[in-house]
């Protein structure tokens, strides 16, 4: 009877340990395939298959786009900083909505910025956490 109780308790601890490890080892990133259009929220990481290249939307470094309800001489632009990691090597890159640069090359792949949202509605700053970007990595 003691052996059965000991075995049951040991099995319970093994099961709990396996469950805890499974939860803590769950990756925080989502996956996409090279060539897919992906939408990233501020700080979000995507793993691009089959190369296992990770990309993170690091920040909006500047947003001078003209708000919709304001007349501006210049349309302005938004510039975003992206972080990349592949095979334990890290790189960063800047892209902006004025197509200069329209794309960057990272680890032999071309990264295109499609858009940055939200678009300013009125003068004032948009919190970093509210931004989303769409990119394509080919």
N, C-alpha and C positions, 0 to 999 in steps of 0.2 A: 504494500500500500504506500509506504514511504517512497519507493522507487517511482511509482506512478505519479505521485504528487510532485516529486522532484523533476521528473520528466516534463510534466505539464507546465510547471513554472519556468523551466529552462526554455521550452518551446515558446512560451509567451514572450519572454525576453528577447529571443531571437527574432520573433515576428515584429516586436516593437522596434528593435534596432534596425531591421531591414526597412520598415516603413519610414522611420525618421531619416535614414540615409537616403532613401529614394526621394523624399521631399526636399532635403537640402541640396541634392545634386541635380535637381531639375534646372535646366538652363533658363536664364531670364530672357533669352532672345527668341524671336520668331524666325521662321525659315522662309526663304524664297529661292527661286532659281534665277541664275544669271539671265538677263533679258526681261524679267518681270518688272512692271512698274510697282514700286513699293511706297507706301505711305509710312512715314516715321513721325512719331510725336517727340517732343523734346526729351532727350535722354534715352530714347528707345534704341535697342540693338536688334539688328537683323543679321542672321547668318545666311550667306549666299552660297548655294550649292551649285556645282559639285566641289568647288574649291575651298569651302569652309572659310571664306573671307567674311569677317564681321565688319559691319558698318554701324556707326552710332551717330545720331543727330546730336551734335555737341552743343551748338548754340546759334543764335542769330547775332552776328557781330554788328550788323547795322541794318536799319530799316528806315529809309528816307522816302518810301513810296508816298505819293500824294493821296491824302484821304479822299474818299469818294465825294464827299460833300464840300470840297474845297477846290478852287481853281488855282492850278499851279503852272508855272512856266516850264518846269521840268517834271517828268513823271516820277523820277526817283527810282530807287532800287532797294532790294533786300539782299543781304549777303549772309550766307550760312557757313558754319564751320562743321565739317564732318571728320570723324575719327574712324580709321580703318585698322584692322589687325588680321594678319595671316601668318601662320607658322611662327608665332611669337614675335613678329616684327610689326611695329606700329608706324602709321603715317597719318598725317592730317592734311586736309585740303579745304580750300575756300571756293565756293561757287556763288554766283549772284544772278539775279533776274534780268540783268542787262546784257547777258550773253558775253561777258568779258571777265572771266573766261566762261564760255558756254558749257565747257566740259573740262574735266581733269582726267589724267591717267594715274591710276593707283594699282600697283601690283600687276601691271600689264592690262588692266581693264579700264574701259572708258566709263566715266560717271557723268550723267547728264542731270541737271536740275530742271524739273518740269514746272513746279510752282511752289510758292510759299503762302500759306494761309494762317490766320485770317488776313484779309486785306484791310488796311486801316479805314475806319469809318469816319472818325473825327481826329483832329490833332491830339497827340498824346501817345504815350508808350504802351505797347502791348506786352503783357507779362510773358517771359520766356516759356513758361509752362503751357501757354495757350497756342503756341505755334505748332504747325504741322508742315511737313514738306513731302513732296513726291519726287522720287528720283528713279532713274533707270541705270543699272550697271550692266554693261555688255562686254 
